[in-house]
Amino acid sequence: MSENRLSSGISGLDEVLHGGYVPGRAYLIRGGPGAGKTTLGMHFLVTGAARGEQVLFISLGESVTQLRRTAVGLGFDLENITFLDLSPTAEFFAEVQTYDIFSPAEVEREPTTRRIVQQVEALKPQRIFIDSMTQFRYLATDTFQFRKQVLSFLRFLVEQDITVLFTSESSEEAPDDDLQFMSDAVINLSFSDSERTLCISKFRGSDFQNGNHAIRLTSTGMQLFPRLIAQTYGQAFTTEVIPSGIPEIDELLHGGIERSTITIISGPSGVGKTTLGLQFMKEAAGRGEHSIIYTFEERKETLLRRAEGINIAVNAMQQRGTLSVVQVEPLYYTPDEFANLVRQEVEQKQTRIVMIDSVSGYRLSVRGEELTSHIHSLCKYLQNMGVAVLLINEVETITGEFRVTEIGISYLADTIIFLRYLEMQGELRRAIGVLKKRMTDFEKTLREFKISRYGIKVGEPLTHLRGVLTGVPELLKDKP
């Protein structure tokens, strides 16, 4: 069936519909004012016209002049779209029409129906968009007549193998429950101050992707970002170890981190978490692999300048195409939009390492939704694609109580590397250790961690200290 689907003109929507619209069916587009119903219908018609199909726009509310002006502003090509304008004209206001015996609905219904039938029989379209079907309600004398009229109208269209999209203007006074029953599928559009979403509540004879999917109305129309379902993606890959290139860190990790694993690098601000992640990317670049950093907090220019200052040649890596650095504004992107960015990077550029810097910044994009479910889906998708994931997690405590994360995501990690500040003889120093590693064993000791203009340097195990995790270690006295 998917081979015969009709494209909606919106790639993300085709994915949600498992290939697009099933031909010869009627689809209800629901949503409040400004939700994007007409824009979605325009995409549908423009795509059909581009394929050489006959398409028809039936407008019962907005004038064709207004519709054309809006469509041109979005860059839609309307040259091969036929419009049937049944909206009230300016002259209607000036004219005084009286009906002695019959109601206005009975008088106006017949010419409206006749014009639609004539246009359909003359054009023989493959696609029709009706905006909006609610207007037919006012051409019916009662609910029964409206239901009977709409059912017969839709049957008249689909029996000619026409695919029909029609909108509704639901309100408390005129709900559209009856239209939902009569349609073959229901597409719901909604928006709030924070985001716009689309969901499918009905699709006869076809599966579809459940859930609310983020949409964005732009200067070129509608974009849709399907919610990421990790188990539907995957590709073959070779399990291998990714070393850091620093012998002492690789000793801690018994070789390095593994492909298709999630590594949390945790620690307080400024301790060197991003720098450590960049070290793995530096080594991957030497093998010709592509890595990407999504920085939610630090400016891209600051990160690049800081990395160059510690002997990590990020500029050269970017020029060779082995590293991308993307600065993300978390309050602009929804989690679905961000996941779509990551998918494009992985599937189009064969990215091998993805670093999210940091989880706290990513949490802002969730906007009150549950963080764990979104980051779980994204990380599991990356695992299925054979990508090594580096999650930079910042903890608030500088010393004192030891915590790996403060938001309950440690269960996701295959490997947990932590960095700590130490106060030793009045000097602030750093330590690195491994708390968890599923794939192999690891070194249980802690080592001193230094960052200089020559790069990262890691010392011998701190076996002569105790209480390192408290941040104020004590020197062990030699045993007699």
C-alpha positions in Angstrom: 0.0 0.0 0.0 2.9 2.4 0.8 4.0 2.3 -2.9 0.6 3.9 -3.9 0.7 6.7 -1.2 0.3 10.3 -2.1 2.9 12.7 -0.7 1.6 15.4 1.6 4.4 17.7 0.5 5.7 17.7 4.0 8.4 15.1 4.5 7.9 14.7 8.2 4.2 14.2 7.8 4.7 11.5 5.2 6.9 9.7 7.7 4.2 10.0 10.4 1.6 8.7 7.9 3.9 5.8 7.0 4.3 7.0 3.4 1.6 9.6 2.9 -2.1 9.8 2.2 -3.9 6.7 1.0 -5.5 7.7 -2.3 -9.3 8.1 -2.7 -10.0 8.9 0.9 -11.3 11.8 2.9 -9.1 13.4 5.6 -10.3 15.9 8.3 -7.8 18.6 9.3 -8.7 20.0 12.7 -7.3 22.9 14.6 -8.0 26.4 16.0 -7.4 29.7 14.1 -3.8 30.0 13.0 -3.0 26.4 13.6 -1.8 25.8 10.0 -4.8 24.0 8.4 -4.8 26.0 5.2 -1.0 25.8 4.9 -1.1 22.0 5.2 -3.8 21.9 2.5 -1.7 24.1 0.2 1.3 21.8 0.5 -1.0 18.9 -0.5 -2.3 20.7 -3.6 1.1 22.2 -4.7 2.7 18.7 -4.5 0.0 17.2 -6.6 0.2 20.0 -9.2 4.0 19.5 -9.4 3.3 15.8 -10.3 1.0 16.8 -13.2 -2.2 16.1 -11.3 -5.4 18.1 -11.6 -6.0 19.8 -8.2 -8.9 21.9 -6.8 -9.1 24.3 -3.9 -12.7 24.9 -2.8 -12.9 28.0 -0.5 -16.0 28.6 1.5 -14.6 31.2 3.9 -11.6 33.1 2.8 -11.5 34.8 -0.6 -9.3 33.5 -3.3 -7.5 36.9 -3.5 -6.5 36.6 0.2 -5.5 32.9 -0.3 -3.3 33.7 -3.3 -1.6 36.6 -1.4 -0.8 34.3 1.5 0.4 31.4 -0.7 2.7 33.6 -2.8 4.2 35.0 0.5 5.1 31.4 1.4 6.6 30.7 -2.0 3.9 28.3 -3.2 3.5 27.9 -7.0 -0.2 28.4 -7.7 0.0 28.3 -11.5 -1.6 24.9 -11.9 -4.0 25.1 -9.0 -7.7 25.6 -9.8 -9.7 27.7 -7.2 -13.5 27.6 -6.7 -14.4 30.6 -4.6 -17.6 30.1 -2.7 -16.9 32.6 0.0 -19.3 35.5 0.6 -18.5 38.5 -1.6 -18.5 42.2 -0.7 -21.7 42.6 -2.7 -23.5 40.2 -0.4 -23.3 42.8 2.4 -24.8 45.5 0.3 -27.6 43.4 -1.1 -30.8 42.8 0.9 -32.2 39.4 0.2 -35.6 38.3 1.7 -36.9 34.8 1.8 -40.7 34.6 2.2 -41.3 30.8 2.5 -37.9 29.1 2.3 -35.0 29.5 4.7 -31.7 31.0 3.5 -30.1 27.6 3.8 -32.6 26.0 1.5 -32.3 28.8 -1.1 -28.4 29.0 -1.1 -27.6 25.3 -0.8 -28.7 24.3 -4.3 -26.5 26.8 -6.3 -23.5 26.1 -4.0 -23.9 22.3 -4.6 -24.4 22.8 -8.4 -21.2 24.9 -8.7 -19.1 22.3 -6.9 -20.5 19.4 -9.0 -20.0 21.3 -12.2 -16.4 22.2 -11.3 -15.5 18.6 -10.3 -17.1 17.1 -13.4 -15.3 19.6 -15.7 -11.8 19.4 -14.0 -11.8 15.8 -12.9 -9.3 16.5 -10.2 -7.2 13.9 -8.3 -6.8 16.1 -5.2 -9.3 18.5 -3.6 -8.9 20.7 -0.5 -12.0 22.1 1.1 -11.6 25.0 3.5 -13.8 24.7 5.5 -16.5 22.0 5.7 -18.0 23.8 8.6 -19.7 26.3 6.3 -21.9 23.4 5.0 -23.4 23.3 8.4 -25.1 26.6 7.8 -26.5 25.4 4.5 -28.4 22.6 6.3 -31.7 23.0 8.1 -30.7 20.6 11.0 -27.9 18.3 12.1 -29.4 15.3 10.3 -29.5 17.1 7.0 -25.9 18.3 7.5 -24.7 14.8 8.2 -26.6 13.4 5.2 -25.4 16.2 2.9 -21.7 15.8 3.9 -21.7 12.0 3.7 -23.2 12.2 0.2 -20.8 14.9 -0.8 -17.7 13.0 0.4 -19.0 9.8 -1.3 -19.5 11.7 -4.5 -15.9 12.7 -4.4 -14.1 9.5 -3.2 -16.1 7.3 -5.6 -14.3 9.2 -8.4 -11.0 8.3 -6.8 -10.4 11.8 -5.5 -8.3 12.3 -2.4 -10.0 14.9 -0.2 -8.6 17.1 2.6 -11.1 19.2 4.4 -10.9 21.5 7.4 -13.3 22.2 10.3 -13.8 25.1 12.6 -14.8 23.4 15.8 -16.3 25.4 18.6 -18.5 24.7 21.7 -21.6 25.9 19.7 -20.7 23.8 16.7 -18.5 20.8 17.6 -17.1 18.7 14.7 -17.5 15.2 16.3 -19.8 14.2 13.4 -17.1 15.1 10.9 -14.6 13.0 12.7 -16.8 10.0 12.4 -17.4 10.6 8.7 -13.8 11.0 7.7 -11.3 8.3 7.0 -8.5 10.0 9.0 -8.2 12.8 11.4 -5.2 15.1 11.6 -5.2 17.4 14.7 -3.2 20.6 14.8 -2.7 22.5 18.0 -0.5 25.2 19.4 0.3 27.0 22.6 2.7 29.8 23.6 5.6 27.4 23.7 5.1 25.0 20.7 2.9 23.7 17.9 2.1 20.0 17.5 0.4 17.6 15.1 -1.1 14.2 16.0 -3.1 11.6 14.1 -6.1 10.3 16.0 -7.6 8.1 13.3 -6.4 6.5 10.0 -8.6 3.8 8.6 -6.8 0.9 7.0 -3.3 2.1 7.9 -0.9 2.3 10.7 0.7 5.6 11.7 3.2 7.0 14.1 1.5 7.9 17.4 2.2 10.9 19.6 2.5 14.6 19.3 4.9 15.7 16.7 6.5 19.2 16.7 5.6 21.5 13.8 6.9 24.9 12.8 5.3 27.4 10.4 8.0 29.2 8.5 8.4 31.6 5.6 8.3 28.6 3.3 5.4 26.7 4.8 5.1 24.0 7.4 7.9 21.8 8.8 7.1 18.7 10.8 9.5 16.9 13.1 8.3 13.4 14.0 8.8 12.2 17.5 11.8 9.9 17.7 11.0 6.2 18.2 14.4 4.7 18.7 13.6 1.1 18.0 12.5 1.9 14.4 16.0 2.8 13.5 19.3 0.9 13.2 22.2 -0.1 11.0 25.0 -2.6 11.0 28.2 -1.5 12.7 31.5 -3.0 14.0 32.0 -3.0 17.8 35.3 -1.4 18.5 37.1 0.6 21.2 37.6 4.3 20.8 40.8 5.4 22.7 41.4 8.9 24.1 45.0 9.0 23.0 46.2 9.6 26.6 47.7 6.4 28.0 46.7 7.1 31.6 43.0 7.7 30.7 43.0 4.6 28.4 44.4 2.6 31.4 41.6 3.8 33.5 39.1 2.7 30.9 41.0 -0.5 29.9 41.4 0.8 26.4 38.8 3.5 26.0 35.1 3.9 25.4 33.2 1.6 23.0 31.3 2.2 19.8 27.5 2.3 20.3 27.7 3.2 24.0 26.6 6.1 26.1 29.3 7.8 28.3 28.4 10.4 30.9 31.2 12.8 31.8 30.2 14.4 35.1 31.6 17.1 37.2 31.3 20.7 38.4 31.7 23.8 36.2 35.1 24.4 34.7 36.6 21.0 35.7 37.4 19.9 32.1 34.4 17.8 31.0 34.1 19.3 27.5 37.9 19.2 27.1 37.9 15.5 27.9 35.2 14.8 25.4 37.1 16.7 22.7 40.1 14.5 23.4 38.2 11.5 22.2 37.1 13.4 19.1 40.6 14.5 18.4 41.7 10.8 18.2 38.7 9.9 16.1 39.6 12.7 13.7 43.0 11.1 13.2 41.2 8.0 11.9 39.1 10.1 9.5 35.9 9.8 11.5 33.4 12.6 11.8 32.3 13.9 15.2 29.9 16.6 16.2 29.4 18.8 19.3 26.0 20.3 20.2 26.8 23.1 22.6 23.8 24.5 24.5 25.6 26.8 26.8 29.0 27.9 25.6 29.3 30.1 22.5 30.8 28.2 19.6 33.6 30.8 19.2 34.6 30.5 22.8 34.7 26.7 22.7 36.9 26.7 19.6 39.3 29.3 21.0 39.6 27.5 24.3 40.2 24.2 22.6 43.0 25.7 20.3 44.6 27.1 23.5 45.1 23.6 24.9 46.5 22.0 21.8 43.4 20.5 20.3 43.3 21.6 16.7 39.6 22.0 16.3 39.9 24.5 13.4 41.9 22.1 11.4 39.5 19.3 12.2 36.6 21.4 10.9 38.5 22.2 7.7 39.1 18.5 7.1 35.4 17.7 7.8 36.1 15.5 10.8 34.4 17.9 13.3 31.2 20.0 13.4 30.4 22.4 16.2 26.7 23.5 16.4 25.6 26.1 18.8 22.0 25.4 19.9 19.6 27.9 21.4 17.5 25.6 23.7 14.6 27.9 24.0 14.2 27.9 20.2 14.2 24.2 19.5 11.8 21.6 20.8 13.1 18.2 21.6 11.7 16.8 18.4 13.3 19.5 16.3 16.7 18.9 18.0 16.4 15.1 17.5 15.7 15.8 13.8 18.9 17.8 13.6 20.9 15.0 15.1 19.3 12.4 12.8 20.2 14.4 9.7 23.8 14.7 10.9 24.1 11.0 11.6 22.3 9.7 8.6 23.8 12.1 6.0 27.3 12.5 7.3 27.9 9.1 9.0 28.8 10.8 12.2 30.6 8.5 14.6 30.7 10.5 17.9 28.0 12.9 19.2 28.6 15.1 22.2 25.7 17.0 23.9 27.1 19.8 26.0 25.3 19.8 28.3 22.4 17.9 29.7 21.3 21.0 31.7 21.1 23.0 28.5 19.2 20.3 26.7 16.7 20.2 29.6 15.7 23.8 28.7 14.4 22.7 25.3 12.0 20.2 27.0 10.0 23.0 28.5 8.3 21.3 31.3 8.0 17.9 29.7 9.8 14.8 31.1 13.5 15.1 30.3 14.3 11.4 30.8 12.0 10.1 28.0 13.3 12.5 25.4 17.0 12.0 26.2 16.4 8.2 26.4 14.9 8.1 22.9 17.7 10.2 21.4 20.5 8.2 23.1 19.0 4.8 22.2 18.6 5.9 18.6 22.3 6.9 18.4 23.2 3.6 20.0 21.2 1.7 17.3 23.1 3.7 14.7 26.5 2.7 16.1 27.3 6.1 17.4 29.3 6.8 20.6 27.4 9.3 22.7 29.1 11.7 25.1 26.7 13.4 27.6 28.3 16.3 29.5 26.6 16.5 32.9 27.3 19.4 35.3 26.8 18.9 39.0 26.3 21.9 41.3 28.5 20.8 44.2 32.2 21.8 44.0 33.3 19.6 46.9 31.5 17.7 49.6 28.6 15.3 48.8 29.4 13.2 45.7 26.8 12.9 43.0 27.1 11.6 39.5 24.0 13.4 38.1 21.2 15.4 39.7 18.5 14.6 37.2 18.3 10.7 37.4 19.8 9.7 34.0 22.8 7.7 35.2 20.9 4.5 34.4 21.4 5.4 30.7 25.2 5.3 30.9 27.3 2.4 29.8 30.3 4.3 31.1 30.5 7.0 33.7 33.6 9.2 34.0 33.7 11.7 36.8 35.9 14.7 37.4 36.4 16.3 40.9 38.0 19.3 42.4 40.5 18.7 45.2 41.8 21.1 47.8 45.4 20.1 48.6 47.7 22.3 50.7 45.6 25.4 49.8 45.7 24.7 46.1 42.7 23.8 43.8 43.5 20.6 41.8 41.5 18.1 39.8 41.0 14.3 39.9 39.5 11.8 37.3 38.0 8.4 37.9 35.6 5.8 36.4 32.5 4.9 38.3 30.9 2.4 35.9 31.7 0.5 32.7 29.4 -2.1 31.3 31.5 -3.4 28.4 34.8 -4.1 30.2 36.5 -3.9 33.6 38.1 -0.6 34.6 40.7 0.8 36.9 39.3 1.5 40.4 41.8 4.2 41.4 41.6 7.9 40.9 44.3 10.0 39.2 45.2 13.6 39.1 43.9 15.4 36.1 45.6 18.5 34.7 44.9 20.8 31.7 47.6 23.0 30.3 48.5 24.7 27.0 50.0 21.4 26.0 46.8 19.5 26.5 45.5 17.0 29.1 47.9 15.4 31.4 46.9 12.6 33.8 49.1 11.5 36.7 49.7 8.2 38.6 47.0 6.7 40.8 46.3 8.7 44.0 46.9 5.7 46.2 48.5 7.9 48.9 45.3 9.8 49.5 41.9 9.0 51.0 38.7 11.0 51.0 39.2 12.2 47.4 35.5 12.1 46.7 34.8 14.5 49.6 37.0 17.1 47.8 39.3 17.5 50.8 41.5 14.4 50.8 43.9 13.3 53.6 47.4 12.1 53.1 47.8 8.5 54.3 50.7 8.0 56.7 53.2 5.3 56.0 52.5 2.1 57.9 55.3 1.1 60.3 
